[in-house]
């Protein structure tokens, strides 16, 4: 009985609450003619001017303000941490344009003069620089690259062909100074660049002397070709005077190269090692010392790729094309070309190697290129071990 009366009272209270709820819903909405319920706008007597009370359980649990014990770790929301910048510099004769990557700072320009370079270094001083890339531009880049490296920056002078191919692959079809600087900065950000040591002043001087000798030889060859085609006595006499002058200058430069090598202990030691090899003369030795300072510090694969005498395989699907050499340092390859021709006659080790390739049916240019590479690897090993020519030890170099 008790439980029954309690159940009746509870049912009455529940039914009353449900009635009130249905009454509120009926006042807030009505059923339209189509059977759908339509909302009825209830007029508001006055505007709410105060915020309601806060929720008893506090703010959103996803907010740090609602946490009693905040995390001890630094939260990076809403903050920008300083990052390393990559710089690209488009070098010209009179001025240089630079750009940053990420592009957090505007593009700028400075004069390609000692004063302009110093002002650019002041701009870089408060920044965190990761890498600086500039193109080789026929010598206009050298003073800037030297100043950047001496200031402690990782500066790289890259082949313009690599940068242009990179720009095309990234969709940069237009070409302006600003765009080139931005492409160089992007290239600095993604490229795998290996740092090279800054050449010593002695090496730089020797390289300039060797370059000047090659220029005089080219000029002499041009004048000799003109002399053979001219029949006017006055013009022939003028050309003959120019040839005599170039010949005298060539002797002077060769004497300067010899004296410069003999004045440095390292150059003199390397020159003795290189010229002990049959087929290597004083000019080839000077070219290798001046323009391949890495010789003796690389393995055989690296030194072959550096000079450009390593064959590059070309294969796609079932088709395999003949391998060709490419890239590298053209001046050194030219010197090795003549040295390999001589070594194929007077160097017994190179001559035996060439005869074996000829017997296997290899073309002459393939044989000559292989002899260039083998001779280069032998010279690299001799400088690495600081030993003079020894035919027995050279059998295991390749």
C-alpha positions in Angstrom: 0.0 0.0 0.0 2.8 2.4 0.9 4.6 1.7 -2.3 1.4 2.1 -4.3 0.6 5.5 -2.8 4.2 6.7 -3.4 3.9 5.5 -6.9 0.7 7.4 -7.5 2.2 10.6 -6.2 5.3 10.3 -8.3 3.2 9.6 -11.4 1.1 12.7 -10.7 4.2 14.9 -10.4 5.7 13.4 -13.6 2.5 13.9 -15.5 2.3 17.5 -14.3 5.9 18.3 -15.4 5.2 16.7 -18.8 2.0 18.8 -19.2 3.9 22.0 -18.4 6.7 21.0 -20.9 4.1 20.4 -23.7 2.4 23.7 -22.9 5.7 25.6 -23.4 6.5 23.7 -26.6 3.0 24.5 -27.9 3.5 28.2 -27.2 6.8 28.2 -28.9 5.7 26.5 -32.1 2.7 25.4 -34.0 1.8 22.9 -36.7 1.4 24.3 -40.2 -1.1 23.2 -42.8 1.5 20.9 -44.4 2.0 19.0 -41.2 5.4 20.7 -40.5 6.1 22.4 -37.3 6.8 26.2 -37.6 8.6 28.4 -35.2 6.7 31.3 -33.6 8.7 34.4 -32.7 8.1 35.3 -29.1 8.4 39.1 -28.4 11.2 40.1 -26.0 10.2 42.5 -23.4 13.7 44.0 -22.7 17.3 43.7 -23.9 19.7 41.6 -21.9 22.4 43.9 -20.5 24.4 41.6 -18.3 26.3 38.4 -19.0 25.0 35.2 -17.5 26.8 33.4 -14.7 29.9 31.4 -15.7 29.6 27.7 -16.1 30.3 25.9 -12.8 32.9 23.6 -14.4 35.1 26.4 -15.7 36.3 27.3 -19.2 36.9 24.9 -22.0 39.2 22.0 -21.0 41.2 22.6 -24.2 42.2 26.1 -23.0 45.5 26.5 -21.0 43.7 29.1 -18.8 41.4 26.4 -17.4 44.3 24.2 -16.3 45.3 24.4 -12.7 48.8 23.0 -13.4 50.2 24.5 -16.6 52.7 22.4 -18.7 56.3 23.2 -17.8 57.3 23.0 -21.4 57.5 26.0 -23.7 54.4 26.4 -25.8 55.1 27.7 -29.4 51.5 28.9 -30.1 51.5 32.4 -31.3 55.3 32.8 -31.2 57.9 32.9 -34.0 61.2 31.4 -33.2 64.3 32.8 -35.1 65.4 30.5 -37.9 68.4 30.3 -40.1 68.3 32.2 -43.4 69.6 31.2 -46.8 70.8 34.0 -49.0 71.0 34.1 -52.8 73.1 36.8 -54.5 72.8 37.7 -58.2 76.2 39.1 -59.0 76.8 41.7 -61.8 79.7 43.9 -62.8 78.5 47.0 -60.9 75.9 45.8 -58.4 74.5 42.7 -56.7 71.0 41.8 -55.7 70.3 39.6 -52.7 67.3 37.7 -51.4 66.5 35.6 -48.3 64.8 32.3 -47.9 62.5 32.0 -46.0 61.4 35.4 -47.4 61.3 37.1 -44.0 63.3 40.1 -45.1 62.9 42.3 -48.2 65.1 42.0 -51.3 68.0 44.4 -51.4 70.9 45.6 -53.6 74.5 46.8 -53.0 77.3 48.0 -55.1 79.9 45.4 -56.2 82.7 47.4 -54.7 84.8 47.0 -51.5 82.6 49.6 -49.8 79.4 48.0 -51.0 80.5 44.5 -49.8 81.3 45.9 -46.4 77.9 47.4 -46.1 76.3 44.1 -47.1 78.3 42.3 -44.4 76.9 44.8 -41.8 73.4 43.8 -43.0 74.2 40.1 -42.5 75.9 40.6 -39.1 72.8 40.5 -36.8 71.2 37.7 -38.8 71.6 33.9 -38.4 72.8 32.8 -41.8 72.9 29.2 -42.8 74.2 29.3 -46.4 75.0 31.9 -49.1 75.0 31.0 -52.8 76.1 33.0 -55.8 76.7 32.2 -59.4 80.1 32.1 -61.1 80.1 35.3 -63.3 83.5 35.4 -65.0 85.5 36.7 -62.0 83.1 39.4 -60.7 82.0 37.0 -58.0 85.5 36.3 -56.6 86.0 39.4 -54.4 82.6 38.9 -52.8 83.1 35.2 -52.2 86.5 35.8 -50.6 85.1 38.4 -48.3 82.1 36.2 -47.3 84.3 33.2 -46.5 86.8 35.3 -44.6 83.9 36.7 -42.5 83.0 33.2 -41.5 80.0 32.5 -43.7 79.4 29.3 -45.7 79.5 30.8 -49.2 79.3 28.7 -52.3 80.0 29.7 -55.9 77.9 27.4 -58.1 77.7 26.6 -61.8 75.0 28.8 -63.5 73.9 25.9 -65.5 72.8 24.0 -62.3 70.9 26.9 -61.1 69.1 27.5 -64.4 68.1 23.9 -64.6 66.8 24.1 -61.0 64.8 27.2 -61.9 63.2 25.5 -64.8 62.3 22.4 -62.7 60.6 24.7 -60.1 58.6 26.6 -62.8 60.7 29.8 -62.8 60.5 30.7 -66.5 61.1 34.5 -66.3 64.5 35.8 -65.6 65.2 39.1 -63.8 67.9 40.1 -61.2 65.4 39.9 -58.3 64.0 36.6 -59.5 67.5 35.2 -60.0 68.4 36.1 -56.4 65.3 34.4 -55.1 66.0 31.3 -57.2 69.6 31.2 -55.8 68.2 31.5 -52.2 65.8 28.6 -52.9 68.6 26.6 -54.4 70.7 27.3 -51.3 67.8 26.0 -49.1 67.4 22.6 -50.9 70.7 21.8 -52.6 73.3 19.4 -51.2 76.4 21.6 -51.4 79.8 20.5 -50.1 82.1 23.3 -48.8 85.5 23.8 -50.4 88.5 25.4 -48.6 89.5 28.9 -49.7 92.6 28.7 -51.9 95.7 30.3 -50.5 97.1 33.5 -52.1 100.0 31.5 -53.5 97.6 29.1 -55.3 95.5 32.0 -56.6 98.6 33.7 -58.0 99.8 30.5 -59.7 96.3 29.9 -61.1 96.3 33.4 -62.7 99.8 32.8 -64.1 98.7 29.5 -65.7 95.5 31.1 -67.1 97.6 34.0 -68.6 99.9 31.5 -70.3 96.9 29.7 -71.8 95.5 33.0 -73.1 98.9 33.9 -74.7 99.0 30.5 -76.4 95.4 31.1 -77.8 96.3 34.5 -79.0 99.5 33.2 -80.7 97.5 30.5 -82.5 95.0 33.1 -83.7 97.7 35.3 -85.1 99.5 32.4 -86.8 96.2 31.4 -88.5 95.7 35.0 -89.7 99.3 35.2 -91.0 98.8 32.2 -93.2 95.8 33.8 -95.0 97.2 37.3 -95.5 99.2 38.3 -98.6 99.6 42.0 -98.0 103.2 42.7 -96.9 102.2 45.5 -94.5 99.6 43.3 -92.7 102.0 40.3 -92.6 104.6 42.5 -91.0 102.1 43.8 -88.4 101.1 40.2 -87.6 104.7 39.1 -87.3 105.4 41.8 -84.7 102.4 40.8 -82.7 103.5 37.1 -82.8 107.0 38.1 -81.6 105.6 40.1 -78.8 103.3 37.3 -77.7 106.2 34.8 -77.8 108.3 37.0 -75.6 105.5 37.5 -73.1 104.9 33.7 -73.1 108.6 33.1 -72.1 108.3 35.7 -69.3 105.1 34.1 -67.9 106.6 30.6 -68.0 109.6 31.8 -66.1 107.4 33.4 -63.5 105.5 30.1 -63.1 108.7 28.2 -62.6 110.0 30.7 -60.0 106.7 30.8 -58.2 106.6 27.0 -57.8 110.2 26.9 -56.7 109.6 29.5 -54.0 107.0 27.4 -52.2 108.0 24.2 -50.5 104.6 22.5 -51.0 104.5 23.5 -54.7 108.0 22.3 -55.2 107.4 19.0 -53.6 104.2 18.4 -55.6 105.9 19.4 -58.8 108.7 16.9 -58.2 106.2 14.1 -57.6 104.1 14.9 -60.6 107.0 15.4 -63.1 108.5 12.0 -62.0 105.7 10.4 -64.0 106.5 9.7 -67.6 104.2 11.9 -69.7 103.9 14.8 -67.2 105.8 18.0 -68.1 106.3 21.3 -66.3 103.2 23.0 -67.7 100.9 20.1 -67.0 102.3 19.9 -63.5 101.7 23.6 -63.0 98.2 23.3 -64.2 97.4 20.5 -61.9 98.9 22.3 -58.9 97.2 25.5 -59.6 93.7 24.4 -60.7 93.3 21.1 -58.8 94.3 21.9 -55.2 92.1 18.9 -54.2 94.4 16.5 -55.9 95.7 14.0 -53.3 92.8 14.5 -51.0 90.0 12.7 -52.9 89.4 9.1 -53.8 89.6 7.9 -57.4 85.8 8.3 -58.1 85.7 11.8 -56.7 88.7 13.1 -58.6 87.5 11.6 -61.9 84.1 13.3 -61.5 85.7 16.6 -60.4 87.8 16.9 -63.6 85.0 15.4 -65.8 86.7 12.3 -67.1 84.4 9.8 -65.4 81.9 8.3 -67.9 78.2 9.0 -67.1 75.9 6.1 -67.7 72.7 6.7 -69.6 70.0 3.9 -69.3 66.2 4.0 -69.6 64.1 0.8 -69.5 65.6 -1.7 -71.9 67.7 0.8 -73.7 71.3 1.5 -72.7 73.0 4.4 -74.5 76.8 4.9 -74.7 78.3 6.6 -71.7 79.9 10.0 -72.2 82.1 12.3 -70.1 80.8 15.8 -69.2 81.2 18.7 -66.8 84.3 19.2 -64.7 87.2 21.5 -65.3 87.8 22.0 -69.0 91.3 23.5 -68.7 92.6 20.5 -66.7 91.1 18.1 -69.2 92.9 19.9 -72.0 96.2 19.5 -70.2 95.5 15.9 -69.4 94.6 15.2 -73.0 98.1 16.1 -74.3 99.7 14.4 -71.3 97.8 11.2 -72.0 98.8 11.3 -75.7 102.5 11.5 -74.6 102.0 8.8 -71.9 100.6 6.4 -74.4 104.0 6.5 -76.2 106.5 6.9 -73.4 104.8 5.5 -70.3 105.0 1.7 -70.3 102.1 1.3 -67.9 99.8 3.6 -69.8 100.9 2.2 -73.1 100.1 -1.4 -72.0 96.7 -0.2 -70.8 96.0 1.5 -74.1 97.0 -1.5 -76.2 94.7 -3.7 -74.2 91.7 -1.5 -74.8 92.6 -1.2 -78.5 92.7 -5.0 -78.7 89.2 -5.2 -77.2 87.9 -3.0 -80.0 87.5 0.3 -78.2 87.5 3.5 -80.3 90.5 5.8 -80.1 88.7 8.6 -78.2 87.5 6.0 -75.7 91.0 4.7 -75.2 92.4 8.2 -74.8 89.8 9.2 -72.3 90.4 6.0 -70.3 94.1 6.8 -70.3 93.4 10.3 -69.1 91.4 9.0 -66.2 94.0 6.3 -65.3 96.8 8.8 -65.4 94.8 11.2 -63.2 94.1 8.5 -60.6 97.8 7.5 -60.6 98.8 11.1 -59.9 96.2 11.5 -57.2 97.5 8.3 -55.5 101.1 9.5 -55.7 100.3 12.9 -54.1 98.2 11.2 -51.4 101.1 8.9 -50.5 103.8 11.4 -51.2 105.7 9.0 -53.4 107.4 9.4 -56.8 106.6 7.3 -59.9 106.9 3.6 -59.3 105.5 1.3 -62.1 105.0 -1.6 -59.8 102.9 0.3 -57.2 100.9 2.0 -60.0 99.5 -1.4 -61.2 97.0 -1.3 -58.3 95.8 2.2 -58.5 92.8 1.5 -60.8 
